[in-house]
């Protein structure tokens, strides 16, 4: 296998973060290539775990989010710059944060857990969000990690929450003639009145502009956000939406999520809590979020259900896989990892499956659902909004592939699950991460496992 320098750096990086030894398809341990020694980087042990990592696709530089630190590394893992993000005097119960209003809780030195790293290529800056002060974000210059801005004067500046295990994912939508948008999705940690679960924010050219991270649109009745109703927590007290992955494609932004749901098992009169993996879709230009649709996704092989999403990665089909799937080589393919079952989010079973989805087929299912709802068929069917009994309203209009919703029949849920194509299963060492790319018309996937092995 011959890789470009950038791809080799990417693969090495994944390797030494996930890898102890390589594994052949038959499970035999293989020696590492003697001419390619794996390089390692170890941070200050006192600072705890690394949390997030991004690679600058132009330079190969690596940005590593840790506890109280952001590191900039060269492609061979030499430290180029560090930026300190904590600790600082804080209390997670200061709500809103003490920098917005006075807090009566005792303040103590508090670590800043990195919650999100995102490269803004257009403005040559890094968006680094942490857990301090209910989730404050800094904008750092890529070259030297100099702090360009740190908005924290308004309630909407607090984006990611204080929960260390809460998930945050951001997607930047770029424009040539106007400010970019940041779609940001976060677990709300029981504070739905304060944090929207998904919102779109202004990403101004000036890092210190007053409008940085403000909602793209916000008036008394409508805003560029989705909030979980407080009533939902009376049914599922620990309800939250956990974001596993996010990306943009065509006219849409997508997030892959894991959500708790109460269901009635066959033959039972009582409900039990399970987790459902769902894809969420929004139009890039939808300022009122009327285009919000979510569809359950999962995988099955030999009668075994794989329903707990662990990781995902967007790639192209490539000519060879495309032929077998009946799609084009440039069609978007989602590589996903699911673990077995549906009940235990935090203690997933070791049995797992690598599955692929054709994004166009998911979009076709969403279009079918939109068309049926706008014919007045069924209900909105979105469990976390408690709206399963609200009927769809009919309207005479054409719903094409790029339909972005009206102020009716939204937000909308798809009830029937879209099933992925299982291409590999692992019973003893749970798969936990995946990347993929096309090489000489072949689709290649690298999967990291629970025990720190890398499978190609």
C-alpha positions in Angstrom: 0.0 0.0 0.0 1.4 3.4 -1.0 -0.1 6.4 0.7 0.2 10.1 0.3 2.3 11.8 3.0 -0.8 13.4 4.5 -2.6 10.0 4.6 0.4 8.3 6.1 0.6 10.9 8.9 -3.2 10.5 9.5 -2.9 6.7 9.6 0.2 6.8 11.9 -1.6 9.1 14.2 -4.6 6.9 14.5 -2.2 3.9 14.9 -0.2 5.1 17.8 -3.3 6.5 19.6 -5.2 3.2 19.2 -2.6 0.5 18.5 -0.7 -1.9 20.5 -0.1 -4.5 17.7 -1.5 -4.9 14.3 -3.9 -7.8 13.7 -4.3 -9.9 10.6 -7.8 -11.0 9.4 -7.2 -14.4 11.1 -6.4 -12.8 14.4 -2.6 -13.5 14.4 -0.4 -10.8 15.8 2.0 -9.4 13.2 5.2 -7.5 14.0 5.3 -3.8 13.3 7.0 -2.8 10.1 10.7 -2.4 11.0 11.1 0.7 8.7 8.0 2.4 10.1 8.5 2.6 13.9 5.5 4.0 15.6 6.1 7.4 17.2 4.4 8.3 20.5 3.7 11.4 22.5 3.0 11.4 26.2 1.6 14.5 27.9 1.9 15.6 31.5 0.4 12.6 33.4 -0.9 15.0 36.1 -3.2 16.6 33.5 -5.2 13.4 32.8 -6.5 12.1 29.6 -6.4 13.4 26.0 -9.9 14.2 24.9 -10.0 15.3 21.2 -7.7 15.5 18.2 -7.8 17.2 14.8 -5.2 17.2 12.0 -4.7 20.2 9.8 -5.1 18.6 6.3 -2.9 21.3 4.8 0.1 21.1 7.0 -0.1 17.8 8.8 0.0 19.6 12.2 -1.9 17.9 15.0 -4.0 19.7 17.6 -4.6 17.7 20.7 -7.2 18.7 23.3 -6.4 17.5 26.9 -7.3 18.4 30.4 -6.2 22.1 31.0 -4.1 22.0 27.8 -4.2 22.3 24.0 -1.1 20.9 22.3 0.1 21.7 18.8 2.3 18.8 17.5 4.3 18.4 14.4 3.5 15.4 12.1 6.2 13.4 13.9 4.7 14.3 17.3 7.1 16.9 18.5 5.5 19.6 20.7 5.4 22.9 18.8 3.2 25.0 21.1 1.0 24.5 24.2 -1.9 26.6 25.4 -3.2 26.4 29.0 -6.9 26.4 29.4 -7.3 25.7 33.1 -7.7 25.1 36.0 -9.7 28.1 37.2 -12.0 29.1 40.0 -15.4 27.7 39.2 -18.3 25.6 40.4 -20.4 23.4 38.1 -23.5 24.5 40.0 -23.0 28.2 39.0 -26.0 28.4 36.6 -25.9 30.6 34.6 -22.1 30.9 34.9 -20.8 33.3 37.5 -19.4 35.5 34.7 -23.0 36.2 33.6 -24.5 36.6 37.1 -23.3 36.4 40.7 -23.0 32.8 42.0 -23.5 31.9 45.7 -21.8 28.5 45.3 -18.2 28.1 46.7 -15.6 28.4 44.0 -12.7 25.9 43.8 -9.9 25.3 41.4 -11.6 23.4 38.6 -10.2 21.5 35.6 -11.1 22.4 32.1 -11.9 19.2 30.1 -11.7 19.7 26.4 -15.1 19.1 24.9 -14.5 20.0 21.2 -11.7 20.9 18.8 -12.6 22.2 15.3 -10.4 23.8 12.7 -11.8 26.9 11.0 -9.7 26.8 7.9 -11.2 29.9 6.3 -10.0 32.1 9.2 -6.9 30.0 10.2 -8.1 29.4 13.8 -9.0 26.6 16.2 -12.3 26.5 18.0 -11.5 24.9 21.4 -14.5 24.4 23.8 -14.1 23.2 27.4 -16.1 22.4 30.5 -15.3 25.5 32.5 -18.1 28.0 33.1 -20.8 25.8 31.6 -18.9 25.3 28.4 -16.9 28.3 27.2 -15.1 28.2 23.8 -11.9 29.9 22.8 -10.7 30.9 19.3 -7.0 30.2 19.0 -4.7 31.1 16.1 -3.5 27.9 14.4 0.1 29.1 14.0 0.9 29.8 17.6 -2.3 29.1 19.6 -2.5 32.8 20.5 -6.0 33.5 21.9 -7.9 35.5 19.3 -11.1 35.6 21.2 -13.0 34.1 24.1 -16.7 35.2 24.1 -18.3 34.8 27.5 -20.5 37.9 28.1 -23.9 36.4 27.1 -25.9 33.3 28.0 -25.7 31.9 24.5 -21.8 32.0 24.6 -21.9 28.8 26.8 -22.1 26.0 24.4 -21.0 22.6 25.8 -22.0 22.1 29.5 -19.9 21.0 32.4 -20.5 17.2 32.3 -17.1 15.6 31.5 -18.8 12.7 29.6 -21.2 14.8 27.7 -20.8 14.8 23.9 -20.3 17.8 21.7 -20.0 17.9 17.9 -19.6 20.9 15.6 -19.9 21.3 11.9 -18.8 24.5 10.0 -20.8 25.6 7.0 -18.6 28.0 4.9 -19.6 30.8 2.5 -17.5 32.9 0.1 -19.3 36.2 0.6 -20.6 36.1 4.2 -19.8 34.9 7.7 -19.7 31.2 8.2 -22.1 29.2 10.4 -21.3 26.8 13.2 -23.8 24.0 13.8 -23.2 22.8 17.3 -24.8 19.8 19.0 -24.4 18.9 22.7 -25.7 16.7 25.4 -27.7 19.1 27.7 -27.0 17.3 31.0 -30.5 17.9 32.4 -30.5 21.7 31.6 -32.8 21.9 28.5 -34.0 25.4 29.5 -30.4 26.6 29.2 -28.8 24.6 26.5 -30.3 23.9 23.1 -29.5 20.3 22.0 -28.7 21.6 18.4 -28.2 25.2 17.3 -26.6 27.2 14.5 -24.3 30.0 15.5 -22.6 33.0 13.8 -19.0 32.4 13.1 -17.8 35.9 12.5 -14.6 36.8 10.7 -13.6 39.0 13.7 -12.9 36.6 16.6 -13.7 39.4 19.1 -16.9 40.5 17.4 -19.9 41.0 19.6 -22.0 38.6 17.5 -19.6 35.6 17.7 -21.6 32.4 18.6 -24.9 34.3 18.6 -27.8 32.4 17.1 -28.0 32.8 13.4 -31.6 33.9 13.9 -33.5 34.6 17.2 -36.7 36.4 17.9 -39.5 36.0 20.5 -41.0 33.0 18.8 -38.4 31.4 16.5 -34.7 30.7 16.8 -32.0 28.6 15.1 -32.2 25.9 17.7 -33.9 22.7 18.9 -34.6 22.5 22.7 -35.6 19.4 24.5 -38.9 20.1 26.4 -38.6 19.9 30.2 -41.6 17.6 30.3 -39.5 14.9 28.6 -37.4 14.6 31.8 -40.5 13.7 33.8 -40.8 10.5 31.6 -37.1 9.7 31.3 -35.3 11.5 34.1 -31.8 10.9 32.7 -32.9 11.7 29.1 -30.2 13.3 26.8 -29.2 13.1 23.2 -25.6 12.0 22.8 -23.8 13.1 19.7 -21.4 10.6 18.2 -20.5 12.2 14.8 -21.4 15.1 12.6 -20.8 16.2 9.0 -22.2 18.1 6.0 -23.1 16.8 2.6 -24.9 18.6 -0.2 -27.5 21.0 1.2 -27.7 19.3 4.6 -25.9 19.0 8.0 -26.1 15.6 9.7 -25.6 14.4 13.2 -25.4 10.8 14.4 -26.9 10.3 17.8 -27.7 7.9 20.6 -31.0 8.6 22.5 -32.8 6.9 25.4 -36.4 5.9 24.7 -39.2 4.1 26.6 -40.7 1.1 24.8 -43.2 -1.6 25.6 -41.6 -5.0 24.9 -43.9 -7.5 23.1 -46.4 -9.1 25.6 -45.5 -6.7 28.4 -47.7 -4.0 30.0 -44.7 -2.1 31.4 -42.2 0.1 29.6 -38.5 -0.3 29.7 -35.7 2.1 28.7 -33.6 1.3 25.6 -31.2 3.4 23.5 -32.0 4.1 19.8 -29.3 5.3 17.4 -30.6 8.0 15.1 -29.4 10.1 12.2 -30.6 13.8 12.5 -30.7 16.0 9.4 -31.1 19.8 9.0 -30.9 22.1 6.0 -27.9 24.3 6.0 -30.0 27.4 5.2 -32.9 26.7 7.6 -32.7 29.4 10.2 -35.9 28.3 11.9 -35.0 24.6 12.1 -38.2 23.5 10.4 -36.2 20.9 8.5 -35.3 18.9 11.5 -35.9 15.1 10.8 -34.5 12.1 12.6 -34.4 8.5 11.4 -33.4 5.4 13.5 -30.5 3.4 12.1 -29.1 0.0 13.1 -27.6 -3.2 11.8 -28.4 -6.9 11.9 -26.4 -10.0 11.0 -27.5 -13.6 11.4 -30.4 -12.6 13.6 -28.2 -10.5 16.0 -29.2 -6.9 16.4 -26.4 -4.2 16.6 -28.2 -1.0 17.7 -25.8 1.0 19.9 -23.8 3.4 17.8 -20.1 3.7 18.8 -18.5 5.6 15.9 -18.9 6.7 12.3 -17.0 8.2 9.4 -18.1 9.7 6.1 -16.3 8.5 2.9 -16.9 8.0 -0.8 -17.9 4.7 -2.2 -15.1 4.2 -4.7 -15.6 2.4 -8.0 -15.5 -1.2 -6.7 -17.8 -0.8 -3.7 -20.1 1.4 -5.7 -20.7 -1.3 -8.3 -21.7 -3.8 -5.6 -24.0 -1.2 -3.9 -25.5 0.1 -7.2 -24.4 3.7 -6.6 -21.8 6.1 -8.1 -18.1 6.1 -7.0 -18.6 9.7 -5.6 -21.7 8.8 -3.6 -21.3 9.4 0.1 -21.0 6.3 2.3 -21.3 6.2 6.1 -19.0 3.7 7.8 -20.5 3.0 11.2 -19.6 0.8 14.2 -22.4 -0.6 16.4 -22.3 -2.7 19.5 -24.7 -5.5 20.2 -28.1 -4.9 21.8 -29.9 -1.7 22.6 -30.0 -1.3 26.4 -26.7 -0.4 28.0 -25.1 2.8 26.6 -22.3 3.1 29.1 -21.6 -0.6 29.3 -21.8 -1.7 25.7 -21.3 -5.4 25.0 -18.1 -6.5 23.3 -19.9 -7.9 20.3 -19.8 -5.3 17.5 -20.3 -4.8 13.8 -18.9 -2.6 11.1 -21.8 -1.5 8.8 -22.1 0.8 5.8 -25.0 3.0 4.8 -25.6 4.8 1.5 -26.4 8.3 2.5 -28.7 8.7 -0.6 -30.8 5.8 0.6 -31.3 7.4 4.0 -32.3 10.6 2.3 -34.8 8.8 0.1 -36.4 7.3 3.3 -36.6 10.8 4.8 -38.2 12.1 1.6 -40.8 9.3 1.6 -41.6 10.2 5.2 -41.9 13.9 4.5 -44.2 13.2 1.5 -46.5 10.9 3.6 -46.7 13.4 6.4 -47.6 16.3 4.1 -50.3 14.1 2.7 -51.7 14.0 6.3 -50.7 10.4 7.0 -49.6 9.4 10.5 -48.2 11.4 13.4 -45.1 13.4 13.9 -43.7 10.4 15.8 -40.9 12.1 17.7 -40.7 10.4 21.1 -38.6 13.0 22.9 -41.0 15.8 22.1 -44.0 13.8 23.4 -45.7 14.4 20.2 -46.5 10.8 19.0 -50.2 11.6 19.1 -50.0 14.9 17.0 -51.2 14.1 13.5 -49.4 15.2 10.4 -51.2 18.1 8.5 -51.8 17.9 4.8 -50.6 20.5 2.4 -50.6 20.6 -1.4 -46.9 21.1 -2.3 -44.1 19.2 -4.0 -41.5 17.7 -1.8 -38.2 17.2 -3.6 -34.8 16.0 -2.5 -33.9 19.4 -1.1 -37.2 20.2 0.8 -36.4 22.3 3.9 -39.7 22.2 5.8 -42.4 24.6 6.7 -43.7 25.9 10.1 -45.8 22.7 10.2 -45.1 19.0 10.5 -41.8 19.8 12.3 -39.7 18.5 13.9 -40.5 15.1 12.4 -39.5 11.6 13.2 -39.2 8.6 11.0 -40.5 5.4 12.7 -39.1 2.6 10.6 -35.4 1.9 11.0 -32.9 2.1 8.1 -30.7 -0.9 8.3 -27.0 -0.8 7.3 -25.1 -3.5 5.5 -22.9 -5.5 7.9 -19.4 -6.0 6.4 -17.4 -7.2 9.5 -18.2 -8.4 13.0 -16.0 -8.8 16.1 -17.2 -10.8 19.1 -14.5 -10.4 21.7 -12.8 -7.0 21.3 -15.4 -4.2 20.8 -14.7 -1.9 17.8 -14.8 1.7 19.1 -13.6 3.9 16.2 -13.4 4.0 12.4 -11.9 6.0 9.5 -12.2 5.2 5.8 -10.9 6.4 2.5 -10.7 5.3 -1.2 -7.3 4.0 -2.6 -7.1 2.9 -6.2 -10.9 2.5 -6.5 -10.9 0.3 -3.3 -12.6 1.4 -0.1 -10.4 0.9 2.9 -11.4 1.1 6.6 -9.3 1.3 9.7 -11.1 0.2 12.9 -9.8 0.8 16.4 -10.8 -1.6 19.2 -11.4 -1.5 22.9 -8.1 -3.2 23.7 -6.1 -0.8 21.6 -5.7 -2.8 18.4 -6.0 -1.5 14.8 -7.8 -3.6 12.1 -7.4 -2.7 8.5 
